Structure formats: C-alpha cells, structure tokens
Amino acid sequence: KGRCGSATGARWKLSRTREPEIEKTAQVRHVSRMFVTAANVRVPVFAVVLRKGYGLGAQAMTGGSFHAPFFNISWPTGEFGGMGLEGAVRLGYRREMEAIEDPDEREAFFQKMVAKYYENGKATNMASFLEIDAVIDPAETRHWIARGLKSLPPMEPGLKGRAFIDTW
C-alpha cells in the first residue's frame, strides 16, 4: 500500500517508480525543439493545411498554436484533431469498447465514433469555431500567400530574437 494506505496509493507509488520506455529516449525533449524554434522565428508564418493537422506536430508547424500564424487556412480536404482520430477513439472510448462483448457490435461502435470524430474534425467545422481563419478553394492558395506577404508590417531594423535555447 502507498502512503495514503489505499490500493490506489499503491498503484500511484508503483507507477512513479517505473520509468516509461518512452522516457528513456527523451522524445518530448527532442520534439520540444520545434516549439522553441517556432517561438523564436522572425519570419511570418502562414499556415496552409492541405490534408491532416493532428496533435502537437500540427501545432509545432504553425508556430506553437493555430492562432500564432499570420493566417491559418485549410483546403476543404483538411482534417483536424488532438491526435489521429482512430487512436483518439480507441483511447477515449477504451472502457466503453471493452464493455461491449460482441466483436461486431464493438466494431460498429468504433466505426460510429470514428465517423463522428471525422465529421467534427472537418476543416469547415474548425473554421466555424474560429480555430482556423478560412477554408479556401485550393486555386486561391497563391492569392492568400501573396496577399499575406503584401500586408505584413515592415520589419524593425536591428530587432533580434531571443538567444537560442536548446531543449536537449
């Protein structure tokens, strides 16, 4: 038993003493380099999502947040989510799926939830919640980038970014 004298406390203490395998590779520290670098860029960031914008990778590529770029647009084929949608359903509905004994019924539930996540993650839905600025016709992409470049304020001469910080 853990300090609190309960089985939950014992599990908590045990989980704290075992180092997850992923921690040995320091993956989070390596991936954090993208965020630190993006936070210090001095060039304008324009985000154009063509297909998939999932998780921390999508945020890193957009300067750390979907709200950081000068503009953030998507083609109609864009999909968004906190992680891959099938994995999100498996993780988020694990207990519900384990409770369904019939494999066909479990698969039907899984497919129903994945379809719901895909519907919610469509670019048009993301734009309606102001997570992205617009969903555009792919033929308009060049126009958006050119207009963005023309509308930037002039760079201040001599303005320097912060000193480089290596997360490793």
JOLIN-V402267 format. One line per field, one symbol per residue. ss: DSSP state (h for helix, s for strand, l for the rest). phi: phi as a letter, one per 40 degrees, with the letter a starting at -180 (. if undefined). psi: psi as a letter, one per 40 degrees, with the letter a starting at -180 (. if undefined). A space follows every 10 residues. Layout:
BEGIN
ss: ???
phi: ???
psi: ???
END
This chain:
BEGIN
ss: llllllhhhh hhhhhhhlll hhhhhlhhhh hhhhhhhhhl lllllssssl lssshhhhhh hlllllllll ssssslllss slllhhhhhh hhlhhhhhhl llhhhhhhhh hhhhhhhhhh lshhhhhhll lllssslhhh hhhhhhhhhh llllllllll llllllll
phi: .cdcgbcccc cccccccccd dccccfdccc ccdccccccb cbccbbbbcc bbbbgccccc cbghaccccd abbaccccbb acadcccccd ccbdcccccc ccdccccccd cccccccccc ccdcccccbg cbcabbcdcc dccccccccc cccccccgcb ccccbccc
psi: iadeeidddd ddddddehhi ddddefdddd ddddddddee ieiihhhhhd chghaddddd efeeieedid ihiiideiii idihdddddd ddfdddddeh dhdddddddd dddddddddd eiddddddef didihihdee dddddddddd eiiihhiehi iiihhhe.
END
